[in-house]
Amino acid sequence: MLAVVKKPHIEVRAHRIPGALIIFMQETYKPENVEIKNEESTSWEETDLFKIRFDDSTPGEMIFASRDMRGWSLAALAEKLGKSAHYVSDLENGRRPVSRKMAVALGKIFECDSAIFFEFS
């Protein structure tokens, strides 16, 4: 997938772009200034991600997207965290909850607000 903000020029490329990131881009830079494309060249409105709201992005989706946007493998992130690739996979796929300590560690590694890795329900 590719998300592009026309002005200022920002490109986000990832296999999956979380709905939270797309909504943030649209709210920050106006929807008409944001262009979304996927591999099949289907219009953004026809994709499943169009229907996802910020609250629907899971911590695992946010970990995957953050890792994927940097081109890091599971093993690379696991090494940075001092964990196994299996552990990181469990986090990404929702088989293991993200603890407060892990969310803080992810925030430091990805240089972002650790709150995006918390489950607020």
Buried (B, 14 or more C-beta within 10 A) or exposed (E): BEBBBEEEEBEBEBEEBBBBBBBBBBEEBEEEBBBBBBEEEEEBEEBEBEEBEBEEBBBBBBBBBBBBBEEBEBEBBBBBBEBEBEBBBBBBEEEBEBEEEBBEBBBEBBEEEBEBBBEEE
